[in-house]
Amino acid sequence: TPPSGATALFAACHRGSADVVRVLLEARADTEACTAGDTTPLMQALKRGHLDIVQLLVQAGAATHGKNRAGVTPLFLACYRGLMEAARVLVEAGTKERVYSAEDL
């Protein structure tokens, strides 16, 4: 893992490479490996608006809770970016975090 903490899975989530994400998940890539800023692959997929990858990660058991260093949760990212289907996926997976406004960050 480089000093930034970015893994191959994180990079694939960033680029929107669903096929690569699928291969890495089949090889048991760590879905919880964080960058130096505590951003998970799930959070990165949400930041970039890659719903297909969000679904793959959640189906693979990626944690839908937690916060990055800025205090941002996956559910907040989905709502902030207007990703209604991603928010639905997270809630159906059991996310119960409160969604804070950007001012609360």
DSSP file (Angstrom, degrees, kcal/mol; ACC not computed):
  #  RESIDUE AA STRUCTURE BP1 BP2  ACC     N-H-->O    O-->H-N    N-H-->O    O-->H-N    TCO  KAPPA ALPHA  PHI   PSI    X-CA   Y-CA   Z-CA
    1    1 A T              0   0    0      0, 0.0     6,-0.1     0, 0.0     5,-0.0   0.000 360.0 360.0 360.0 129.1    0.0    0.0    0.0
    2    2 A P    >   -     0   0    0      0, 0.0     3,-2.4     0, 0.0     0, 0.0  -0.220 360.0 -95.5 -69.1 166.7    1.5    3.4   -0.9
    3    3 A P  T 3  S+     0   0    0      0, 0.0    33,-0.0     0, 0.0     0, 0.0   0.792 125.3  61.3 -54.4 -29.5    1.8    6.2    1.7
    4    4 A S  T 3  S-     0   0    0      2,-0.1    32,-3.3    31,-0.1    33,-0.3   0.721 109.0-126.3 -69.1 -19.2   -1.5    7.6    0.6
    5    5 A G    <   +     0   0    0     -3,-2.4     2,-0.2    30,-0.3     5,-0.1   0.359  58.1 148.4  88.7  -5.3   -3.2    4.3    1.6
    6    6 A A        -     0   0    0      4,-0.1    -1,-0.3     3,-0.1     2,-0.2  -0.461  27.5-165.9 -68.7 129.1   -4.8    3.9   -1.8
    7    7 A T     >  -     0   0    0     -2,-0.2     4,-2.5    26,-0.2     5,-0.2  -0.513  38.1 -98.0-104.3 175.0   -5.1    0.3   -2.8
    8    8 A A  H  > S+     0   0    0      1,-0.2     4,-2.4     2,-0.2     5,-0.2   0.897 126.8  51.9 -60.3 -39.8   -5.9   -1.3   -6.2
    9    9 A L  H  > S+     0   0    0      2,-0.2     4,-2.3     1,-0.2    -1,-0.2   0.925 108.7  49.9 -63.5 -43.6   -9.5   -1.6   -5.1
   10   10 A F  H  > S+     0   0    0      1,-0.2     4,-2.4     2,-0.2    -2,-0.2   0.924 110.9  49.7 -59.3 -45.0   -9.6    2.1   -4.2
   11   11 A A  H  X S+     0   0    0     -4,-2.5     4,-2.3     1,-0.2    -1,-0.2   0.903 110.5  49.5 -62.4 -41.9   -8.1    3.0   -7.6
   12   12 A A  H  X>S+     0   0    0     -4,-2.4     5,-2.2     1,-0.2     4,-1.2   0.879 111.1  49.9 -65.5 -37.3  -10.7    0.8   -9.4
   13   13 A C  H  <5S+     0   0    0     -4,-2.3    -2,-0.2     2,-0.2    -1,-0.2   0.892 110.5  50.8 -66.4 -39.6  -13.5    2.5   -7.4
   14   14 A H  H  <5S+     0   0    0     -4,-2.4    -2,-0.2     1,-0.2    -1,-0.2   0.912 114.3  42.9 -62.3 -44.2  -12.1    5.9   -8.3
   15   15 A R  H  <5S-     0   0    0     -4,-2.3    -1,-0.2    -5,-0.2    -2,-0.2   0.626 109.6-119.6 -81.5 -13.8  -11.9    5.1  -12.0
   16   16 A G  T  <5 +     0   0    0     -4,-1.2     2,-1.5     1,-0.2    -3,-0.2   0.791  55.2 157.3  80.6  27.2  -15.3    3.4  -12.2
   17   17 A S     >< +     0   0    0     -5,-2.2     4,-2.5     1,-0.2     3,-0.2  -0.630  11.5 173.7 -89.7  81.6  -13.9    0.1  -13.3
   18   18 A A  H  > S+     0   0    0     -2,-1.5     4,-2.6     1,-0.2    -1,-0.2   0.862  76.4  54.0 -59.9 -39.0  -16.6   -2.3  -12.2
   19   19 A D  H  > S+     0   0    0      2,-0.2     4,-2.0     1,-0.2    -1,-0.2   0.903 110.7  46.3 -63.8 -39.8  -15.1   -5.3  -13.9
   20   20 A V  H  > S+     0   0    0     -3,-0.2     4,-2.7     2,-0.2    -2,-0.2   0.913 111.3  52.0 -67.8 -42.2  -11.8   -4.7  -12.0
   21   21 A V  H  X S+     0   0    0     -4,-2.5     4,-2.7     1,-0.2     5,-0.2   0.926 108.6  51.9 -58.0 -44.8  -13.7   -4.2   -8.8
   22   22 A R  H  X S+     0   0    0     -4,-2.6     4,-2.2     1,-0.2    -1,-0.2   0.919 110.8  47.0 -58.1 -46.3  -15.5   -7.5   -9.3
   23   23 A V  H  X S+     0   0    0     -4,-2.0     4,-1.4     1,-0.2    -1,-0.2   0.923 113.4  48.4 -62.6 -45.1  -12.2   -9.4   -9.9
   24   24 A L  H  <>S+     0   0    0     -4,-2.7     5,-2.3     1,-0.2    -2,-0.2   0.885 111.0  50.1 -65.2 -38.8  -10.6   -7.8   -6.8
   25   25 A L  H ><5S+     0   0    0     -4,-2.7     3,-1.7     1,-0.2    -1,-0.2   0.895 107.8  53.4 -66.7 -38.7  -13.6   -8.6   -4.6
   26   26 A E  H 3<5S+     0   0    0     -4,-2.2    -1,-0.2     1,-0.3    -2,-0.2   0.818 106.9  53.0 -63.1 -29.1  -13.5  -12.2   -5.8
   27   27 A A  T 3<5S-     0   0    0     -4,-1.4    -1,-0.3    -5,-0.2    -2,-0.2   0.287 124.3-109.1 -87.7   9.9   -9.8  -12.2   -4.8
   28   28 A R  T < 5 -     0   0    0     -3,-1.7    -3,-0.2     1,-0.1    -2,-0.1   0.870  47.2-173.5  66.1  41.9  -11.0  -11.0   -1.3
   29   29 A A      < -     0   0    0     -5,-2.3     2,-0.7    -8,-0.2    -1,-0.1  -0.346  36.9 -98.7 -61.1 147.5   -9.6   -7.4   -1.6
   30   30 A D    >   -     0   0    0      1,-0.2     3,-0.9     2,-0.1    -1,-0.1  -0.599  33.8-169.4 -75.1 109.3  -10.0   -5.5    1.7
   31   31 A T  T 3  S+     0   0    0     -2,-0.7    11,-0.5     1,-0.2    -1,-0.2   0.610  84.5  54.1 -74.7 -11.3  -13.1   -3.4    1.3
   32   32 A E  T 3  S+     0   0    0      8,-0.1     2,-0.3     9,-0.1    -1,-0.2   0.404  71.5 125.4-105.0   2.0  -12.2   -1.5    4.5
   33   33 A A    <   -     0   0    0     -3,-0.9     2,-0.2     1,-0.1   -26,-0.2  -0.473  49.2-154.2 -64.1 124.3   -8.7   -0.4    3.6
   34   34 A C        -     0   0    0     -2,-0.3     6,-0.2     6,-0.1     2,-0.1  -0.660  10.5-123.1-103.4 154.8   -8.6    3.4    4.1
   35   35 A T    >   -     0   0    0      4,-1.6     3,-2.2    -2,-0.2   -30,-0.3  -0.249  48.9 -86.3 -77.3 178.5   -6.6    6.1    2.5
   36   36 A A  T 3  S+     0   0    0    -32,-3.3   -31,-0.1     1,-0.3    -1,-0.1   0.759 133.9  54.4 -59.8 -23.9   -4.6    8.5    4.7
   37   37 A G  T 3  S-     0   0    0    -33,-0.3    32,-2.4     2,-0.1    33,-0.3   0.232 121.4-108.8 -93.5  13.4   -7.8   10.6    5.0
   38   38 A D    <   +     0   0    0     -3,-2.2     2,-0.5     1,-0.2    -2,-0.1   0.782  67.3 151.6  65.0  30.0   -9.8    7.6    6.2
   39   39 A T        -     0   0    0     29,-0.1    -4,-1.6     4,-0.0    -1,-0.2  -0.825  31.9-151.2 -94.0 126.5  -11.7    7.3    2.9
   40   40 A T     >  -     0   0    0     -2,-0.5     4,-2.2    -6,-0.2     5,-0.2  -0.442  30.0-105.5 -88.3 165.5  -12.8    3.7    2.1
   41   41 A P  H  > S+     0   0    0      0, 0.0     4,-2.5     0, 0.0     5,-0.2   0.887 122.9  55.3 -56.5 -38.2  -13.4    2.3   -1.4
   42   42 A L  H  > S+     0   0    0    -11,-0.5     4,-2.2     1,-0.2     5,-0.2   0.934 107.2  48.7 -60.7 -45.9  -17.1    2.6   -0.8
   43   43 A M  H  > S+     0   0    0      1,-0.2     4,-2.7     2,-0.2    -1,-0.2   0.896 111.1  50.6 -61.3 -39.4  -16.8    6.3    0.0
   44   44 A Q  H  X S+     0   0    0     -4,-2.2     4,-1.9     2,-0.2    -1,-0.2   0.910 108.5  51.2 -66.7 -41.2  -14.7    6.9   -3.2
   45   45 A A  H  X>S+     0   0    0     -4,-2.5     5,-2.6     1,-0.2     4,-0.6   0.895 112.4  47.8 -61.5 -38.9  -17.2    5.1   -5.4
   46   46 A L  H ><5S+     0   0    0     -4,-2.2     3,-1.0     3,-0.2    -2,-0.2   0.919 108.4  53.6 -66.8 -43.9  -19.9    7.4   -3.9
   47   47 A K  H 3<5S+     0   0    0     -4,-2.7    -1,-0.2     1,-0.3    -2,-0.2   0.873 114.1  42.8 -57.1 -37.1  -17.8   10.5   -4.4
   48   48 A R  H 3<5S-     0   0    0     -4,-1.9    -1,-0.3    -5,-0.2    -2,-0.2   0.493 112.7-119.0 -91.5  -4.2  -17.4    9.6   -8.0
   49   49 A G  T <<5 +     0   0    0     -3,-1.0     2,-1.3    -4,-0.6    -3,-0.2   0.789  56.7 153.9  75.8  28.5  -21.1    8.5   -8.5
   50   50 A H     >< +     0   0    0     -5,-2.6     4,-2.2     1,-0.2     3,-0.5  -0.652  12.3 172.6 -94.1  81.6  -20.4    4.9   -9.5
   51   51 A L  H  > S+     0   0    0     -2,-1.3     4,-2.6     1,-0.2     5,-0.2   0.869  75.3  57.5 -58.5 -40.8  -23.7    3.2   -8.4
   52   52 A D  H  > S+     0   0    0      1,-0.2     4,-1.9     2,-0.2    -1,-0.2   0.887 110.0  44.8 -59.9 -37.7  -22.8   -0.1   -9.9
   53   53 A I  H  > S+     0   0    0     -3,-0.5     4,-2.8     2,-0.2    -1,-0.2   0.873 108.8  56.1 -74.5 -37.4  -19.6   -0.2   -7.8
   54   54 A V  H  X S+     0   0    0     -4,-2.2     4,-2.5     1,-0.2     5,-0.2   0.941 109.4  47.8 -56.4 -46.8  -21.5    0.9   -4.7
   55   55 A Q  H  X S+     0   0    0     -4,-2.6     4,-2.6     1,-0.2    -2,-0.2   0.911 111.2  50.2 -62.2 -43.3  -23.8   -2.1   -5.2
   56   56 A L  H  X S+     0   0    0     -4,-1.9     4,-1.6    -5,-0.2    -1,-0.2   0.928 112.4  47.1 -60.5 -45.6  -20.9   -4.5   -5.7
   57   57 A L  H  <>S+     0   0    0     -4,-2.8     5,-2.7     2,-0.2     4,-0.2   0.915 113.2  47.3 -64.9 -44.0  -19.1   -3.3   -2.5
   58   58 A V  H ><5S+     0   0    0     -4,-2.5     3,-1.6     1,-0.2    -1,-0.2   0.920 111.2  51.5 -64.9 -42.7  -22.2   -3.5   -0.4
   59   59 A Q  H 3<5S+     0   0    0     -4,-2.6    -1,-0.2     1,-0.3    -2,-0.2   0.820 106.9  55.3 -61.8 -30.0  -23.1   -6.9   -1.7
   60   60 A A  T 3<5S-     0   0    0     -4,-1.6    -1,-0.3    -5,-0.2    -2,-0.2   0.462 127.3-100.4 -82.8  -1.2  -19.5   -8.0   -0.8
   61   61 A G  T < 5 +     0   0    0     -3,-1.6    -3,-0.2    -4,-0.2    -2,-0.1   0.632  59.2 168.4  95.6  14.6  -20.0   -6.8    2.8
   62   62 A A      < -     0   0    0     -5,-2.7    -1,-0.2    -6,-0.1     2,-0.1  -0.370  45.6-103.2 -60.4 138.2  -18.3   -3.4    2.8
   63   63 A A        -     0   0    0      1,-0.1    -1,-0.1    -2,-0.0   -21,-0.1  -0.422  27.4-163.4 -64.7 132.9  -19.2   -1.5    5.9
   64   64 A T        +     0   0    0     29,-0.2    11,-0.4    -2,-0.1     2,-0.2   0.338  68.1  70.2 -99.4   5.1  -21.8    1.2    5.3
   65   65 A H        +     0   0    0      9,-0.1     2,-0.1     8,-0.1    30,-0.0  -0.512  63.2  71.9-110.5-179.0  -21.1    3.0    8.5
   66   66 A G        -     0   0    0     -2,-0.2     2,-0.3     5,-0.0    31,-0.0  -0.188  61.4-108.5  99.0 168.9  -18.1    5.0    9.7
   67   67 A K        -     0   0    0      6,-0.2     6,-0.2    -2,-0.1     2,-0.1  -0.955  17.1-127.4-135.3 151.3  -16.7    8.4    8.9
   68   68 A N    >   -     0   0    0      4,-1.9     3,-2.4    -2,-0.3   -30,-0.2  -0.285  51.3 -81.4 -85.4-176.2  -13.7    9.7    7.1
   69   69 A R  T 3  S+     0   0    0    -32,-2.4   -31,-0.1     1,-0.3    -1,-0.1   0.779 132.5  54.7 -60.0 -27.3  -11.3   12.2    8.7
   70   70 A A  T 3  S-     0   0    0    -33,-0.3    -1,-0.3     2,-0.1   -32,-0.1   0.466 120.7-108.0 -84.3  -2.0  -13.6   15.1    7.8
   71   71 A G    <   +     0   0    0     -3,-2.4     2,-0.4     1,-0.3    -2,-0.1   0.611  69.8 147.3  86.5  12.9  -16.5   13.4    9.5
   72   72 A V        -     0   0    0     33,-0.1    -4,-1.9    27,-0.0    -1,-0.3  -0.680  32.2-155.4 -88.5 133.6  -18.3   12.4    6.3
   73   73 A T     >  -     0   0    0     -2,-0.4     4,-2.3    -6,-0.2     5,-0.2  -0.634  29.0-111.7-100.4 161.5  -20.3    9.2    6.2
   74   74 A P  H  > S+     0   0    0      0, 0.0     4,-2.3     0, 0.0     5,-0.2   0.905 119.2  52.6 -57.6 -40.8  -21.2    7.1    3.2
   75   75 A L  H  > S+     0   0    0    -11,-0.4     4,-2.5     1,-0.2     5,-0.2   0.905 107.5  51.4 -64.6 -40.0  -24.9    8.0    3.6
   76   76 A F  H  > S+     0   0    0      1,-0.2     4,-3.4     2,-0.2     5,-0.3   0.939 109.1  51.1 -59.9 -45.5  -24.0   11.7    3.7
   77   77 A L  H  X S+     0   0    0     -4,-2.3     4,-2.1     1,-0.2     6,-0.2   0.920 110.3  49.0 -58.4 -44.5  -22.0   11.3    0.5
   78   78 A A  H  <>S+     0   0    0     -4,-2.3     5,-3.0     1,-0.2     4,-0.3   0.930 116.7  41.5 -61.3 -45.7  -24.9    9.6   -1.3
   79   79 A C  H ><5S+     0   0    0     -4,-2.5     3,-1.1     3,-0.2    -2,-0.2   0.915 113.4  52.1 -69.7 -43.1  -27.4   12.3   -0.2
   80   80 A Y  H 3<5S+     0   0    0     -4,-3.4    -1,-0.2     1,-0.3    -2,-0.2   0.865 112.5  45.9 -61.7 -37.3  -25.0   15.2   -0.8
   81   81 A R  T 3<5S-     0   0    0     -4,-2.1    -1,-0.3    -5,-0.3    -2,-0.2   0.472 114.6-116.7 -85.8  -2.1  -24.4   14.0   -4.4
   82   82 A G  T < 5 +     0   0    0     -3,-1.1     2,-1.4    -4,-0.3    -3,-0.2   0.797  61.2 152.2  73.7  27.9  -28.1   13.4   -5.0
   83   83 A L     >< +     0   0    0     -5,-3.0     4,-2.5    -6,-0.2     5,-0.2  -0.621  12.5 170.7 -93.6  77.5  -27.5    9.6   -5.5
   84   84 A M  H  > S+     0   0    0     -2,-1.4     4,-2.3     1,-0.2    -1,-0.2   0.888  75.6  49.3 -58.6 -43.8  -31.0    8.5   -4.4
   85   85 A E  H  > S+     0   0    0      1,-0.2     4,-2.3     2,-0.2    -1,-0.2   0.886 111.1  50.3 -65.8 -37.2  -30.5    4.9   -5.5
   86   86 A A  H  > S+     0   0    0      2,-0.2     4,-2.4     1,-0.2    -1,-0.2   0.908 109.5  51.2 -65.3 -41.1  -27.1    4.7   -3.7
   87   87 A A  H  X S+     0   0    0     -4,-2.5     4,-2.6     1,-0.2    -2,-0.2   0.909 109.9  50.4 -60.9 -41.2  -28.8    6.1   -0.5
   88   88 A R  H  X S+     0   0    0     -4,-2.3     4,-2.8     2,-0.2    -2,-0.2   0.917 108.8  51.3 -62.6 -43.9  -31.5    3.4   -0.8
   89   89 A V  H  X S+     0   0    0     -4,-2.3     4,-1.3     1,-0.2    -2,-0.2   0.921 112.4  46.9 -58.7 -45.1  -28.8    0.7   -1.2
   90   90 A L  H  <>S+     0   0    0     -4,-2.4     5,-2.3     2,-0.2     4,-0.2   0.919 113.6  46.7 -65.1 -44.8  -27.0    2.0    2.0
   91   91 A V  H ><5S+     0   0    0     -4,-2.6     3,-1.6     1,-0.2    -2,-0.2   0.919 111.5  51.1 -65.0 -43.0  -30.2    2.2    4.0
   92   92 A E  H 3<5S+     0   0    0     -4,-2.8    -1,-0.2     1,-0.3    -2,-0.2   0.770 105.0  58.5 -65.3 -24.1  -31.4   -1.3    2.9
   93   93 A A  T 3<5S-     0   0    0     -4,-1.3    -1,-0.3    -5,-0.2    -2,-0.2   0.490 130.3 -94.3 -83.0  -3.0  -28.0   -2.6    3.9
   94   94 A G  T < 5 +     0   0    0     -3,-1.6    -3,-0.2     1,-0.3    -2,-0.1   0.529  65.4 160.9 107.4   6.7  -28.6   -1.3    7.5
   95   95 A T      < +     0   0    0     -5,-2.3    -1,-0.3     1,-0.1   -30,-0.1  -0.420   5.8 169.4 -62.1 130.3  -27.0    2.1    7.6
   96   96 A K        +     0   0    0     -2,-0.1    -1,-0.1     2,-0.1   -31,-0.1   0.284  26.9 129.7-125.6   8.3  -28.5    4.0   10.5
   97   97 A E        -     0   0    0      1,-0.1     2,-0.2   -31,-0.0    -2,-0.0  -0.237  61.4-110.4 -65.2 152.7  -26.2    7.1   10.7
   98   98 A R        -     0   0    0      1,-0.0     2,-0.7   -23,-0.0   -22,-0.2  -0.536  26.6-127.8 -75.8 149.7  -27.6   10.5   10.8
   99   99 A V        -     0   0    0     -2,-0.2     2,-0.2   -24,-0.1   -27,-0.0  -0.909  26.3-159.9-102.4 117.3  -27.1   12.7    7.7
  100  100 A Y        -     0   0    0     -2,-0.7   -27,-0.1     1,-0.1     2,-0.1  -0.628  19.5-110.6 -94.9 154.2  -25.6   16.0    8.6
  101  101 A S    >>  -     0   0    0     -2,-0.2     3,-1.1     1,-0.1     4,-0.5  -0.344  33.5-105.6 -74.6 164.1  -25.6   19.1    6.5
  102  102 A A  G >4 S+     0   0    0      1,-0.3     3,-1.0     2,-0.2    -1,-0.1   0.824 120.9  61.7 -60.7 -30.6  -22.4   20.4    4.9
  103  103 A E  G 34 S+     0   0    0      1,-0.2    -1,-0.3     2,-0.2    -3,-0.0   0.798  96.5  59.3 -66.3 -27.9  -22.4   23.2    7.5
  104  104 A D  G <4        0   0    0     -3,-1.1    -1,-0.2     1,-0.3    -2,-0.2   0.636 360.0 360.0 -76.4 -13.4  -22.1   20.6   10.3
  105  105 A L    <<        0   0    0     -3,-1.0    -1,-0.3    -4,-0.5    -2,-0.2   0.495 360.0 360.0 -78.6 360.0  -18.9   19.2    8.8
